[in-house]
């Protein structure tokens, strides 16, 4: 457990630091990019999230699964890399060849260069997937984090230079017609940087491809790909569809305020980076189920405290990170999305059962239940009721997925979760969040009083657990 905590912290630096820096750049973007153009920013990044899921095809998780078999460690590495090299290469060639028709279909006919840049980003990011996974599996969190941080620093320097120091006429020579293009172009440079820094790992790949293992990995991974695609629907369909369904300014405001909820996503992401290899390494241990239960409970308690801390401080966070007050029309989405991300984190823990028992197809069904909820409710309600629909639908989708995963998991691979404690934590967080946002309108003092009270209740309810760890 101690090793897991240490690795999670280091992986957290690599996973969170890029997101923190991106988050800190949000006021910068908002200052220079108006709401209508910001809708382009969120829409295109939503598209690329879907593309990355399709191109990687669930092979990151499949790599972890089959690398756990010692006789297949190297073969899984080689086979995974060459498969993703092929998928991403075909995609890049197709987009470059049919660039203009694709741009026209996506309503970016006047700026097809955006589509080309995002194709390069997707290609390079896909090539980095297995080298990054190799570092994680082989317990190299420092190298992993170093590459991640170096890449985002390069991107940050590039985007600051474009906004502040490079004359507009110079940028235009590179095809950067509008300021919203600056982050895209900088992202291409950052993705290339990641690939170059990972070359020492890439050079370990031999020209070997195991057909038998590939077929096993494919059978294992395609449900994960579909599940990942469903996750991206829940995570990004709102930002994708809003560009075409509601006013561009409202879509931009939603995207800008959504960034505040990234603070919760950071916590969940750092946890996921460290926990996924850990879960697979524990799967054959005698006490694996007890370990999974404890880890899930610890996550829930600490993540709920983080969530309440974010919600309690929305008032000053929005002034600091959303400098254009015209974006604040969407601020009420933040508590809803924050709680939704907590539910997703719990769902991710509950999903352990279908990964370690190779029942990934069931996990796919669960994910698509949430995705169908997201697609249908956004499609039919968004235009009439506005962007708040998207926030509540995200919460509903993750909540339903969380419940389904728990009950099915107890049927196929029962884990002794203290479900009453977890439910109590979620209910208490929901009540306190409602009081802070709806009744006191994000008042700083009331919010933080509620945060202290909430934290005290959680600590008191888990006093025996905390004492046991202190004694150790």
ZAGU-64623 format. One record per residue: residue in three letters; x, y, z of N, C-alpha, C, O in turn. Coordinates in pm, whole numbers, plus 50000, padded with zeros to 5 digits. Atoms other than C-alpha are relative to their C-alpha. Example, Ala and Ser with C-alpha at 12.3 -4.5 7.8 and 13.67 -1.06 7.14 Angstrom:
ZAGU-64623
ALA500894988150000512304955050780500905012050000501945011850066 SER499184988149994513674989450714499235010950073499745022050090 
end
This chain:
ZAGU-64623
UNK500834987950000500005000050000500865012650000500535022549935 UNK499114988549994502855023650079500645002649864500765014049820 UNK499424998550133504485016649742498985005849903499315014349821 UNK501054994850086501155023149571499845014950020499705022549923 UNK500144985849971500865056649746501145008049940500925018549880 UNK498844992850054504395066749649499945001049848500195011649790 UNK500074999950146503925056649286498865008849952498985015649850 UNK501134991750039500525073549273500375014850005499975022649919 UNK499584985949988502095106149392500895003849881500725014549823 UNK499094996850111504835104449128499264999949867499425009049785 UNK500815000250122502455093848852499075012149997498785017749891 UNK500874988549991500205121348977500655012649946500005021049884 UNK499274988550052502895146648895499954999949847499695010149784 UNK500015001150145503085133648539498625001549940498465007349833 UNK501364999350052499335130548497499325013250031498555018549951 UNK500694988049955498265161048693500695012749954500025022449917 UNK499304987850034500985186148615499595005549863499335017549852 UNK500474994650128500045188648245498605005950009498315016349950 UNK501364995049988496405192848342499965012850084499175021850057 UNK499944987849919497285218448609500475011849916499915022749922 UNK499484989250084499325238648363498965004149897498775016049871 UNK501084996850094496535236048106498905007850069498345017350014 UNK501014992949921494115246748377500435014450028499625023650019 UNK499504986649972496325276348468500035008849876499985021149885 UNK500034992550125496415286248102498585004449963498405012849876 UNK501394996950034492615287948098499705015050007499085020349915 UNK500244985549998492485324648214500705007149885500205017149833 UNK499234994450111495085332147950499204999049871499065008749797 UNK500815002150120492935317047675498755008650003498395014949903 UNK501244992449988489775333347806500235014949976499385021849920 UNK499684985850019491485367347806500145003549851499715014249808 UNK499724997150141492495364747439498964994649902498884999349789 UNK500955006650090489715342847296498585002550050498274999450165 UNK501374997549957486075353347303499194987050005499664976649959 UNK500785012149974483295328947391499674992249873499714979949873 UNK500355006850125482305321347032501164991649949500964980249907 UNK498815007350046485855311146939500394989050099500934978750060 UNK499675010249900486315292347267499174987449978499594976450013 UNK500825011650034483475269847152500714991249898500574978949902 UNK499205007650095485755259446864501064991850074501294980150044 UNK498965006349919488485251447116499484987350067500094976750056 UNK500555011549928486275228447324499464989549904499564977549932 UNK500575009550094484595212747022501084991249936500914979149927 UNK498955007850067487815202146847500714990750097501064979550061 UNK499385009049903489355188247164499064988650038499524977750075 UNK500955010949977486175168347217500114989749888500074977649913 UNK499865009150113486565153646868501274991550013501234979449992 UNK498745007549995490195143946922499984989650111500654979350102 UNK500135009949892489285126147245499384987149946499814976149981 UNK500625011750061487035102947044500974992849906501054980649905 UNK499055005850095489675097646777501074991950072501414980950030 UNK498955007149925492325087947033499524986550053500274976850054 UNK500565012549950490035061447181499934989649887500284978049906 UNK500115009150113489405046346839501364994949954501524983149923 UNK498685003750050493065046346740500744990750096501424981450052 UNK499285008449904494415031047062499314986650023499954976950064 UNK500755012650003491665004347055500094991950129500024979650126 UNK499955007149872491964995947425501274992350024501344984350118 UNK498795008249989495474982247377500915004150116501834996650150 UNK499224996749881496935001147672499654990450113500544984550175 UNK500435009449896494864980547916500344985749962500744977850048 UNK499655013450046495414949447704501484997350019501874986150052 UNK498565001349976499154955547728500274996550146501074987650175 UNK499835003049858498934956148109499564985750031500224978550105 UNK500565013349971496804924748110500944988849957501194979650035 UNK499195011150050499084903047897501485001350033502224991550024 UNK498644998749948502354917448021500114993750138501214990550184 UNK500015006549869501304902948357500354985149987500714978750085 UNK499565013650027501994868948195501475000649957501795005449848 UNK498574998050021505764866748215500484995349863501375001449803 UNK499565005250129506104845947901499595009049883500105007749772 UNK500504991350107504264872947704500395014750016499945023149938 UNK499694985949974505784904947845500565007149878500055017549838 UNK499374993450115508004913047548499124999549877499015009349803 UNK500865001250118505624899947285498835009750007498425015249904 UNK501104990549985502804921447427500455014149967499725021949906 UNK499434986950027505044951847406500175002249850499715012449796 UNK499754998550143506104946247045498695000049920498485008649834 UNK501245001650077502714935146918499105012250015498525017049917 UNK500854988449975500844964047081500515012349925499735019549863 UNK499434988050064503214990446948499764999749849499325009749793 UNK500135000450145503124978446586498555001049955498265006549849 UNK501414998850036499364975246584499565014750005498885019549914 UNK500394986049988498915011146707500725008749898500175018749852 UNK499294992850106501565023346464499224999049868499115008749793 UNK500775002050124499485008546183498705008050002498405015149905 UNK501294993049995496115022446299500165015049989499425021649915 UNK499804985550002497445057446358500565004749867500235015649820 UNK499444996450130499415057646033498945000549892498935009849811 UNK501105000150097496365048245825499105012250022498685018749926 UNK500854988549969494325074946003500635013049950499975021149884 UNK499324987750041496905102245942499995001549848499705012349797 UNK499984999450146497225093745574498635003449944498515011249849 UNK501364997650049493445093545527499585014550021498995020749933 UNK500394986249971492945127245695500765009849912500175019449861 UNK499224990950086495755143845503499524999349856499555009349785 UNK500465001850137494365129745178498635006449978498385012649875 UNK501374994850013490735139645241499755011650096498665012850153 UNK500034989249901491435170245452498835009649981498085012250075 UNK501034989950024489085195245289498574994650013497755001250078 UNK501375005249980485965173045265499664997650147498534999950190 UNK500235002249857486375163645632499735013250071498825014350152 UNK500174986749940486745200245730498625005849965497965011750050 UNK501324995050042483625209245529498894993250079497954999850123 UNK501045007549928481585181845697499915004150145498835003550205 UNK499984996149859482655194046042499765014950019499885020150131 UNK500264985649998481825230345955501265008150031501205018650095 UNK498744992849990485495240545950500625001749862501855001349846 UNK499544999350137485715244845575501005011149972501855009849885 UNK499094988750022487515278345599501324998450074502275005850049 UNK498755002349924490155264745839500354985150002500384979150109 UNK499685014450005491075229545720501314996750070501574985150104 UNK498755002749932494485233845879499774995050143500604987650196 UNK500315005149867492825227646218499904984749997500414977950086 UNK500205014550012491875192746100501344993049979501594982450035 UNK498685006050022495395185845973500814999550128501434989350158 UNK499234999649875496975196646302499514989450098500304982750164 UNK500535009749905494635175146504500264985749955500364976750040 UNK499625013250048495395145246282501424996650044501704985450085 UNK498625002249955499095149346363500054997850151500814989450198 UNK500045001949855498315152846734499544985850033500154979050117 UNK500535013449973496255120746728501034989349963501194979550036 UNK498995009650044498965102146535501134998850101501494987850142 UNK498865000049908501795112246767499614994950139500354987450201 UNK500465004549868499775106847085499774984850002500054978350102 UNK500215014550008498825071746970501324992650002501434982150067 UNK498685006450000502465063146902500624999850140501404991050173 UNK499444999149865503285073647260499294991050100499794988950211 UNK500835007349904500585051947420500734988150063500794987150185 UNK499365012149948502495019147455501335003150068501604997350173 UNK498794996349925505885034947545499675005650139500375002450236 UNK500414995049868504115053747827499524988550089499864988050207 UNK500505011549924502365021647935501174991150045501154985750155 UNK498825008049966505715003347929500715005950122501144998650210 UNK499384993549885507165028948171499204997550127499774995150233 UNK500855002349884504195024648403500114985750048500244983250168 UNK499975014249961504274986748397501334996350063501374988050154 UNK498685003249949508004985648463500435008750117501605009150153 UNK499734992449877507745008948762500975011449982501905012950061 UNK499134988550026509375039848614499195012950003499135020149903 UNK500864988249993507095067548738500755013149980500185022749929 UNK499244987550014509885093648744500235003149852500035014449808 UNK499804997850144510725088848375498685003449932498625012249847 UNK501324997350056507045088048290499605014550024499205021649931 UNK500404986449965506365120548473500895010449937500435021249899 UNK499074990450060509485137348337499625003049855499655014549812 UNK500394998050140508345132047978498715008149992498605017449912 UNK501274992850000504815143748053500195014850032499635023549965 UNK499814986149956505965175148232500805007849896500475019349866 UNK499204993150102508615183747971499155003749880499295014649825 UNK500864997550115506035180947696499065011850022498915020349934 UNK500954989149976503525204047859500725013350019500185023849987 UNK499234987649988506245229247941500345005649862500295017749840 UNK499744995650137507205230447575498745006149940498795016649875 UNK501264994850052503555235247484499675013750060499225022749990 UNK500294987449933503165262847740500875011349948500385022349921 UNK499094989850052506225281747621499615003949857499675015749821 UNK500394997250138505055278647261498755008649993498685018149916 UNK501254992550007501565291347330500165014150055499555023550004 UNK499744986549946502795320547544500745008449898500455020249880 UNK499254992750103505265330047273499095004649887499225015849838 UNK500914996450108502515329547010499055011250039498775020249959 UNK500944989849956500125350447215500675013450030500105024050003 UNK499424987849947502595375647354501215005449923501425017649920 UNK498714995350052505875377147163500184998849848500895006949788 UNK499845001650145505595364746806498995008849929497795007549954 UNK500924991050071504105391246576498964992149920499244981249870 UNK501105006850067500765382346417500344996549855499964985949806 UNK499705002750141502115385246062500964988349984500964981549881 UNK499115011650003504795359546145499194987150021499404977149953 UNK500855011749973502215335446288499174996249878498964984449850 UNK500835002650117500085339145978500754992449891500144985149813 UNK499205007450098502945325945766499984985050027500194976949936 UNK500115014049964502555293145955498564995049992498274983750033 UNK501395003950014498835292445881499155002950121498024998250130 UNK500744996849878497765306246220499205012949976499675023950007 UNK500804988450040494975329146101499315006750119499125018950119 UNK500714994749885493215333246436500694995550128501424985750130 UNK499335003149874494325333046797499584986650058500354980250131 UNK500445012949947492255302346876500854988749943500864977749997 UNK499135010350060494705283546650501294998050079501934987650066 UNK498725000949930497655290546879500114987750090501134980850086 UNK499905012049916496855263347136500104987049918500794977749957 UNK499965012050083496305237946856501424997649948501964986549958 UNK498665001250058499645244746691501034996350107501944988350084 UNK499105003049888501415244047028499874985550043500844979350085 UNK500245014049964499835210247097500734990549906501244980149949 UNK499255008250095501385196046780501474999250041502074988550040 UNK498594999549957504825207346901500204991650126501204984550138 UNK499895007649875504185192047245499924984949975500684977350034 UNK500145014350030503055158447104501264994649933501684983449962 UNK498745004150063506165156946887501114999050105501944989950098 UNK499015000349892508275164847195499894987150081500904980850113 UNK500215012549924506735135547385500574988149926501264979849984 UNK499525011350078507495111647103501534999649995502134989050008 UNK498544999550006511105123247073500624995850133501644988950135 UNK499475003549868511645119747450499804985150031500514979450114 UNK500275014349978510205084447437500774990949904500624978749908 UNK499255008050097512535073247159500854989050065500944978250008 UNK499255011049937514775053647405499144987750027499634976450021 UNK500915011449980511725032047483499584994249865499524982149847 UNK500415004450134510605030647119501084991249938500784981449870 UNK498895007650058514055017847021500114985950058500814977450003 UNK500035013549943513454987747247499064990749923499104978549939 UNK500985008050075510684976547013500704992649886501394998749804 UNK499435008050108511764948146787498954997649892497754998649917 UNK500925002750111510264939946448499424986050014499694977049934 UNK500665012749973508224911746594498525002450024498125012350084 UNK501454998749984504494906246585499424986050019499494977649929 UNK500575013049968502774876946752498534999749959497695006150022 UNK501385000650048499624868646560499074993950105497984999150129 UNK500845006649900498284844946828499715009250118498575010350163 UNK500194990949888498854869747107499165012049958498335016850035 UNK500774988750050497464897946895498504996850000497695005250040 UNK501415003750002494194879146849499424999350141498285003350164 UNK500455000249860493964873247223499835014350052498835017550116 UNK500054986149955494724909847292498825007449936498175015749999 UNK501104993450071492194920547030498664996350062497805004950082 UNK501245004449937489444899447187499815006650136498695009850177 UNK500074993749868490304914247524499765015049990499045020850071 UNK499964985350003490694950247411498825006649931498465017949964 UNK501054992850072487824956947173498835004050091498265014750072 UNK501034995049909485234957547454500495012050082499705021050113 UNK499464988749926487554981147644499995012549913499715023549961 UNK500074988750093487775003147334498585005549994498375017750000 UNK501394995650004483995004047313499605006950131498875016750132 UNK500274993849870483845011547685500665013850008500085023350059 UNK499314987150002486435039047639499295010049913499235021949945 UNK500774991350088484415053047353498745005050072498355016650060 UNK501174996149920481375052947580500395010250105499665019850130 UNK499534990349901483405070847847500195013749936499835023949994 UNK499804987350067484365097447595498685006649962498585018849958 UNK501334994550024480715101347504499525007350125499045018650119 UNK500434993849874479945108147870500825012350035500305021950092 UNK499104989349963482955130847907499965011849903500105023349945 UNK499814989650100482895150247581498855002249903498875011849826 UNK501104998250095479635145647391499295013350022498835019549926 UNK500654987149972478195176147566500725011449929500085019949866 UNK499234989350061481005198547445500034998949848500195008849777 UNK500035002050145480855183247099498665004649942498645012049844 UNK501324997350056477095186147045499565014450023498805019849942 UNK500404986249972476705220547203500415009549888499715019349861 UNK499514991450109478725235946918498995000649886498915010549813 UNK500965000850110475975224946679498555002250045497675003949961 UNK501384999749952472895227246905499595013250066498435017250055 UNK500374987949927473045259347112500885011749956501795010149875 UNK499234988150033474415294647090501484997850028501854992150131 UNK498565002149985478185294847041500545006350127501445000950191 UNK499564993449878478615319247328499694991850123500514990850215 UNK500365008749888476745296247567500894987650003501314983150110 UNK499135011750007478795266547446501415003650049502054995750118 UNK498694995549954481985286447504500045002150150501024998650216 UNK500084997849855480865296647855500004986650074500664985250177 UNK500035013349939480095260247937501404993950000501854988550101 UNK498655005550009483535249547814500975006850093501845000350151 UNK499114992749910485255276948011499784996450146500744994250219 UNK500305003349860483475269348339500264985250030500594981550143 UNK499725014349982483865231948286501434997850047501734988150116 UNK498585001349963487595237848333500195000150152501144994150202 UNK499865000049854487025244748704499824986050057500484982350154 UNK500235013749953485705209448748501204991149971501294980050024 UNK498795007750028489045197648607500794997750128501554988050137 UNK499315001949873490375202048960499664986550062500524980050121 UNK500405013249950488385171149057500544989149909500964978549955 UNK499485009750097489415153348739501474997150026501934985950008 UNK498575001649972493055158948835500224989450107501084980750094 UNK499875009649890492615139449157499694985949951500434976549981 UNK500415013250049490805110748984501044994549902501354982649905 UNK499025004450100493355109448701501284995050066501804984550028 UNK498785004249930496355107648934499794986450066500684977850063 UNK500325012849936494675079449122499984988749898500544978049922 UNK500115010450103493885060148803501374995849947501604984049922 UNK498695003150056497465062248678500764990050086501424981050035 UNK499295009149911498825044748984499254987150027499864976850054 UNK500795011349952495955021149052499824989049896499704977349933 UNK500305010250100495445003348719501044988749997500654977150004 UNK499045011149993498744983948714499954992750133500144980550138 UNK500075006049867498354978049089498894989750008499094978950064 UNK501125009349996494954961649045500354986849932500034976049983 UNK499665012250073496304937048789501074991950072501054979650070 UNK498955007149928499364928848997499474993050125500064983450172 UNK500605005849881497104920949294499024988749970498584981650061 UNK501135008750035494634899249102500174985550045499174978650068 UNK499795014049961496244865949198500324998350148500554987150193 UNK499725000849856496854874249565498784994950076497644996950035 UNK501085006049919494824856649831499055010750055497845008550062 UNK500814989449939493614889249986499655011249901499435022649942 UNK500244989850103492984907449656498695007450023498645019750011 UNK501314993649986489294913949724499985009850116499415020750106 UNK499954991049885489954928950067500805012649965500465023650008 UNK499194988550042492644951249912499195009249910499225021449928 UNK500824991950089490284962949637498955008050079498695019650049 UNK501034993349920487624971249896500595011850077500035022750078 UNK499384989349922489984991450115500415011749913500185023349948 UNK499554989450090491455010749823498815008449953498905020749948 UNK501204992950045487965019749697499455009150108499065020450081 UNK500534992149889486855031750038500895012150028500405023250046 UNK499094988949978489965052750092499835010749893499805022649922 UNK500194990550109489505068349751498745008350020498765020550007 UNK501294993049985485865076949818500075010850106499605022050084 UNK499964990449889486545094050151500865012149965500445023549986 UNK499104988950030489495114850034499525008149880499635020449878 UNK500484993050119488005123049694498785008650032498615019449975 UNK501174992149960484775134949857500435012850070499825023350051 UNK499474988049933486775158850075500545009949896500315021949907 UNK499504991450108488525172149765498855006749927498895018749899 UNK501164994650072485185176549589499325011250080498985021650024 UNK500634989849917483695195749881500885012550008500375023750010 UNK499094988749997486795217649895499895008649875499955020849882 UNK500174992550125486345227349529498695007750001498665019649970 UNK501324993750001482645234549565499935011750098499295021950069 UNK500034989449898483185255349879500735012749955500475023550008 UNK499164988650040485655278049698499785004649857500645011049798 UNK500304996250137483975283049363500045015249980500475019949875 UNK500114985550017483445320249425501345006549965501425014449871 UNK498714993850031487135329649433500734992849888501554998849818 UNK499385007350110488195302149194499555005449864500355006449771 UNK500484994950129485985316148920500605013849970500855017049854 UNK499404986850022487405351248972501474998949961501995007149886 UNK498585001750029490945338048955500234993449865501144997449792 UNK499735008050120490635313448666499055002749883499324998449771 UNK500904996450109487695326748464499895015350002498925020850054 UNK499854985549984488715362948427498955008149925498715019749959 UNK501064993150074485995372148178498664996150062498234984650052 UNK501235002949926482775374948379498854995549910497874989849958 UNK501065004350091480665368648069499904984649996498874979249957 UNK500005014649994481635331748111499234994950121498834983250124 UNK500565004649873480095330448460498554995549989498004989850084 UNK501395004550016476635323848319499884984850015498794979650041 UNK500045014749991477595286948328500634994850129500924982950138 UNK499275004249880479155286048677499274989150078499914981450150 UNK500755010049923476345264548820500264985649954499834976250020 UNK499685013750042477615234748621501114994050085501254981750091 UNK498795004849933480735232348838499704990250113500314979550116 UNK500275010049894479245215549152499484986949943499844976149991 UNK500605012050059477285191248935501074991349934501114979249955 UNK498955007450069480275181348722501024994550100501564983650080 UNK499065004649898482495178649031499514987150067500264977650081 UNK500575012149939480165153549199499944988749897500164977149931 UNK500045010150106479785135648865501374993249985501444981049969 UNK498665005750012483555130948844500364991050119501094981350103 UNK499815008749884483585116549196499304986749976499874976150005 UNK500735012450030480935091349091500754991749897500784979449905 UNK499225007550099483075082248793501204993350066501534981950033 UNK498865005949930486075076549021499604987650077500334977750078 UNK500495011749926484025052949237499654988849902499964977149926 UNK500315010050104482715035548925501274993249951501284981149929 UNK498745005750049486305030748809500524989450097501044979150055 UNK499615010049900487065012649136499094987849993499564976449999 UNK500955011150007483914991749110500224991549874499864979749872 UNK499835007150127484904982048754501144989850004501364982649906 UNK498895009549988487874961648881499574985749970500314978149908 UNK500455013950011485804929848884499974994949856500374983549830 UNK500105005350137485224927748510501345000349927501514993449827 UNK498674999950061488844936048425500834987950044501504981749962 UNK499175011149951490444909648646499384986449973500054976149984 UNK500655012750034487884883148548499814998549849499154989149803 UNK500085000450147488194890548173498565000849949498254995349844 UNK501384997950045484504900248151499845014549951498905021549988 UNK500024986050044485254932847975498775003449916498375015149908 UNK501204997350080482214928847749498885005550088498115014150044 UNK501034994949909479964934448052500305014650036499405022950045 UNK499614986249973481934965748134499625009349886499255020849908 UNK500374992150117481294977847782498515003250001498105014549972 UNK501454997949993477544973147824499665010750104498835019550079 UNK500244990149895477614993048149500345014049949499585023549967 UNK499564986950049479555021347985499045005549896498775017549892 UNK500904995250105477185022747691498615003350051497885010949988 UNK501244995549936474175024847918500125014850035499225022750008 UNK499764985949969475695057348044500085008449874499585019649871 UNK499844992450124476575068047690498665002549932498425013449880 UNK501334998350060473025062447563499215010750075498545019050014 UNK500644989549920471695083347851500535013849958499765023249939 UNK499374987250036474185110847760499565004749862499205016349845 UNK500344996150139473425110447387498545004149989498235014849938 UNK501434997450018469645108647406499535012650073498835020850015 UNK500494988549923469065134147682500605013149949499915023249943 UNK499424987950058471515159147536499365003349866499055014949837 UNK500534997750135470145154547187498595006050004498275015149928 UNK501414995750000466495159647281499705011650095498705018550077 UNK500324989649901466725183947575500905012349993500535023050041 UNK499014989249996469795205547512499495012949936499625023649994 UNK500424988050072468295229347258498905007550074498855019850069 UNK501134993649932465195235847467500375005450138499905016250176 UNK499754996249861466655237847819501405005650025501675010450135 UNK498694993749983470245249247763501054991150062500834979250086 UNK498815007849963473655238547888499924992850135500654983250157 UNK500095006949870472605228948245499564985549982499884976950064 UNK500405013750030471045198048089501234991049991501244979950044 UNK498795008050021474515186047991500664996250132501134984950148 UNK499385002749870475845188848348499234989350076499824979750127 UNK500815009649926472945170048506499994986249933499944975950000 UNK499965012750072473015143448236501324992750028501334980550043 UNK498715006149967476725137548304499964993350136500434982150153 UNK500125005749866475985132148673499124987649999499464977550060 UNK500915011450005473065108948598500674987949935500544976749984 UNK499355011150072475115088148353501024993050088501034980750096 UNK498975006149915478025082748593499394993150122499884982750166 UNK500665006049884475685075648885499404986449964499544976850039 UNK500615012650045473815048848690501094989649973500944978050010 UNK498895009250027477105033348572500614994650129500944982850139 UNK499455003849871478395032948929499134989250066499664979350116 UNK500915009749939475305014449056500024986749925500084976149988 UNK499995012350079475284989348769501264991950024501214979750040 UNK498745007049981478954981148814500074993550138500574982350153 UNK499985005649865478534976049187499164987350008499644976950054 UNK500915011449984475534952649167500414988149914500324976749959 UNK499535011150084476874932148875501304994150055501524982050051 UNK498765004849941480274930149042499754991050118500464981050136 UNK500325008349884478724916149357499464986349959499534976750036 UNK500515012850050477144889049145501134991149947501164979149975 UNK498975007850068480224878148949501324999150077502054989350065 UNK498714999649930483144887949175499805008450126500285019750134 UNK500384992249881481854898649519501205005250078502094997750116 UNK498954993149923484094923749696499355006350122498315012850109 UNK500664995449877483364932850060500135015150025500755019350123 UNK500014985549980482894970350016499105003550120498104996850145 UNK500914994449898481454989850310499105009949927499305022049933 UNK500804991950090478765002450077499185010550075498875021150021 UNK500744990349920476845019650356500825012650025500295023750018 UNK499104988649977479845042050433500165008349872500165020649875 UNK499844993050127480315050250066498745007949966498825019449923 UNK501274993350029476605058650022499815012150092499385022750047 UNK500124988849905476635080250336500865011849956500435023349964 UNK499094989450044479625099850202499425007549882499485019849877 UNK500574993650119477915106549868498775008450035498605019549983 UNK501214992649961474635117250027500385012650076499835023350050 UNK499574988349922476385140250274500625010649909500355022549925 UNK499394990650093478435155949995498935007149916499025019249895 UNK501074994150081475305161649784499225010550078498905021250026 UNK500764990649916473455178450071500815012650026500305023750011 UNK499154988449972476365201050163500265008349875500345020649882 UNK499794992850126476955209949797498775008349964498905019649918 UNK501244992850028473305219749755499875012350090499505023150044 UNK500084988749906473415241550066500945011149958500575022949958 UNK498994989950036476605259049952499645007449872499815019649863 UNK500254993850131475505265249593498615006249988498485017949954 UNK501384995450022471705268349587499505009650107498805019250077 UNK500534991849891471025283449929500885012150033500365022750067 UNK499104989049962474115304949990500835005449883501735013649903 UNK499434994350123475215311349628501525001250006502085011649971 UNK498535001249999478855300749678500685010150093501805014450069 UNK499394991149901479445323349977501274993550056501244982050101 UNK498715005549961483115318650068500014994950143500474983850168 UNK499935003549859482685317950446499084988450033499484979150104 UNK500945011049976479595295750454500514987249935500474976549995 UNK499505011750072481085272650195501134993150073501144980850084 UNK498865006149931484315267450386499654995250140500284985950191 UNK500505005449874482455263350714499404986249977499614976950056 UNK500565013050036480545235350546501114989949965501004978149997 UNK498885008650036483825221450409500694994450125500994982550133 UNK499375004449875485385220150758499094990050072499564979850122 UNK500955009049935482225204250899499954986549929499944976049993 UNK500045012350079482105178850616501254991650025501154979550048 UNK498745007149976485775169750662500034993850138500464982450157 UNK500035005049862485285166251037499124987750013499484978150082 UNK500915011549993482335142650991500644987749937500554976749993 UNK499365011450068484255120750745501144994250085501254982150101 UNK498895004649916487335119250969499494992750124500024982350162 UNK500555006349881485225111251275499414986449967499574976850043 UNK500645012750036483295083951092501044989349966500764977349975 UNK498935009450036486615068250984501145000350103502284997050070 UNK498964998449898488475074051311500734986950030501934987050054 UNK499355012949972489135036851367501014996449892502104991449921 UNK499085002750110490685033051023501255008650010502375003849992 UNK498874990949989492865063751074500914996250116502134997050105 UNK499205003949884493985052051417500864987749968502034987050007 UNK499255012150034495025018251280501235003249915502284997049931 UNK498874996250084497255035051020501025008150078502225006850054 UNK499084992149919498735059351270500854990850089502054993050107 UNK499275009449913499675030351501501084992449924502124989049980 UNK499005006850083501485013451212501235008749979502185004549912 
end
